[in-house]
Amino acid sequence: MIQKINSLEEYQAAYQKSVAQPEAFWADQAESFTWRKKWDNVLEWNFREPSIKWFQGGKLNITENCLDRHLNERGDETALIWEANDPEEHFRKFTYRELYTKVCQFANVLKNNGAKKGDRICIYMPMVPELAIAVLACARIGAIHSVVFGGFSAQSIADRIQDAQCSMVITSDGGYRGTKEIQLKSVIDDALVQCPSVKRVIVLTRSRTPVSMIKGRDVWWEDEIKKVETLGMTECAAEEMDAEDMLFILYTSGSTGKPKGVVHTCGGYMVYSAYTFQNVFQYNPGEVHFCTADIGWITGHSYIVYGPLLSGATSLMFEGIPTWPDAGRFWDIVDKYKVNILYTAPTAIRSLMSFGLDPLKGKELSSLTKLGSVGEPINEEAWHWYDEHIGKKQCPITDTWWQTETGGIMIAPIAGITPTKPGYATLPLPGIQPILVDENGKEVQGNGVSGNLCIKFPWPGMLRTTYGDHERCRLNYFSTYENLYFTGDGCLRDEDGYYRITGRVDDVLNVSGHRIGTAEVENAINMYSDVIESAVVGYPHAVKGQGIYAFVICTPHLNDEELTRKDILMTVSRIIGPIAKPDKIQFVSGLPKTRSGKIMRRILRKIAEGDVSNLGDTSTLLDPQVVEEIKSGALLSVKEA
């Protein structure tokens, strides 16, 4: 098995070994998996190109490690629990054996519909068990899954399908989130107008909403399953993959308009997601792990699907939202399934705090042993509320820092073992070598310092490239500072050597734990017919952590500001999705620009934050007067959009 850390001394010893002998350290972890052929070489790397290869020559299939190898010992134990959006709807549970059969069946469906090793398959589904089954079925046949969050617009999906040249889409007629019914198939239909590469669409029945089914392209999931059942196709041999073959693409926002497809590979991602799951959460056999994320994000990939199943764990997935039918829904689920580990986002915690303690009344939370936080740094007030009212001061909180690009948790307390500190991600996990640098790339040494967070040595779960554009990967992550992976985050290292993430240092916002590029939002706003130019910045938001504040220049004949505001929001929803809608829109006649035409977002950020007393020298701007106008407009209080 993976080497589990059981004490602070063991953490320190593991960390020392991982830095002194990284190849030996990771080879030891990799030994605990099923390999068709063992690797020839543990690691070959440089951060210049960049080129990172782990476990070269190793042959495996990740689903044999998620499913097949558990069948003898824990085939009848629960692998997956699903809780529906509607509490009245019956839950579903799958043992490892049942999940294995479902994955094999759907893998055969994919093959019957022309999918093969190396094909890219887009998955756009609600949070139902079939989403996890589809992900694993792709991996079983060696197809590369690209899961797109169910809240994205048709245009966003089309961009992702075109970039990866997907040949197939797996979707659903619709889905539920709280009181909303989401029309997933009709969004896919709109997207596919621009996507000639897609030859087949497999549609799951979920909401029974009427949909159009195009002859020769669209087929029903249930009909396809019946075909393989009739033929008795309950087995599907797993495709042999190289450790460095692509496992999945996951699109993430960057500081330029176009989302980038982060590529993760089979071997390294497998080892890293399982190692971090078992150690950070101190997972013990039989515990129920409830990660509240969506599988459309990296958290769902690593800590609902792969990490738990690789570890033989019981993973709980939930279709709905924490506040429906009331703000006690999470606590009902914890009580109902005797959840041991709860892994959620600061946004969710802050939202639930606002309802007070009534929703907790009568909810039995004593099964909880460990709590986790993900998506953004958790503020102290939320940390203490979580600790006191959910963990009853009995559950260690692991505040995890990591990214889509890192594949798994990087800096975090190991639950119950390394001491915690509210607001701090604390210490790096074994194998992770963080470094703080100043603007010039010079290392900032010692404690009680801050700088830009970089990593100086590779780890198995890290991204290998951005799909179809390796140069973009190099420019984004490896070109800012020589021989370092640049995270894009600012960071403080305190007197104890503990790390605290202070936020993005590039033009990327962290809204409710989701990364959204300012350029992407500006592009969408600028598509609206009456908009001449816009600038988007983040500002502190009580629930989301960061809100989106848009400064917008419109054509002079603007008559109805309120209607225009709504139209802009609709435009952004159409182009990116509701997740990227600005919280505040301020109409302005100009933007603060340097003489070379660069927008001074630093000034706009301060205005958005309400800190107008210290804007620095504005005399060098092209039109300093515009700053006064924007300031007074902001002080007149811009309505929440």
Salt bridges, closest charged atoms under 4 A:
ASP28 OD2 - LYS17 NZ 2.62
GLU31 OE2 - LYS38 NZ 2.75
ASP40 OD1 - LYS37 NZ 3.05
GLU64 OE2 - ARG36 NH2 2.98
ASP68 OD2 - ARG140 NH2 2.90
ASP76 OD1 - ARG97 NH1 2.71
GLU77 OE1 - ARG74 NE 3.47
GLU83 OE2 - ARG329 NH2 2.71
GLU83 OE1 - LYS336 NZ 3.02
GLU89 OE1 - ARG206 NH2 2.95
ASP119 OD1 - LYS116 NZ 3.21
GLU130 OE2 - ARG92 NH2 2.86
ASP163 OD1 - LYS258 NZ 3.39
ASP189 OD1 - LYS185 NZ 2.69
ASP189 OD1 - ARG217 NH2 2.93
ASP218 OD2 - LYS185 NZ 2.78
ASP218 OD1 - ARG217 NE 2.60
GLU224 OE2 - LYS227 NZ 2.90
GLU240 OE1 - ARG36 NH1 3.65
ASP242 OD1 - LYS59 NZ 3.21
GLU244 OE2 - ARG464 NH2 3.00
ASP245 OD2 - LYS117 NZ 3.96
GLU287 OE1 - LYS370 NZ 2.96
GLU319 OE1 - ARG206 NH2 2.75
ASP332 OD1 - LYS363 NZ 3.16
ASP335 OD1 - LYS338 NZ 3.07
ASP358 OD1 - LYS361 NZ 2.73
GLU376 OE1 - ARG350 NH2 3.23
GLU388 OE2 - HIS389 NE2 3.90
GLU405 OE2 - ARG515 NH2 2.83
GLU471 OE2 - ARG474 NH2 2.76
ASP489 OD1 - ARG504 NH1 3.57
ASP494 OD2 - LYS421 NZ 2.51
ASP496 OD2 - LYS421 NZ 2.66
ASP506 OD2 - ARG504 NH2 2.80
ASP507 OD1 - ARG605 NH2 3.58
GLU522 OE2 - ARG601 NH2 2.87
ASP530 OD1 - HIS557 NE2 3.55
GLU533 OE1 - LYS593 NZ 2.95
GLU562 OE1 - ARG565 NH1 3.27
GLU562 OE1 - LYS639 NZ 3.49
ASP583 OD1 - LYS544 NZ 2.58
ASP611 OD2 - LYS606 NZ 3.39
GLU628 OE2 - LYS631 NZ 3.48
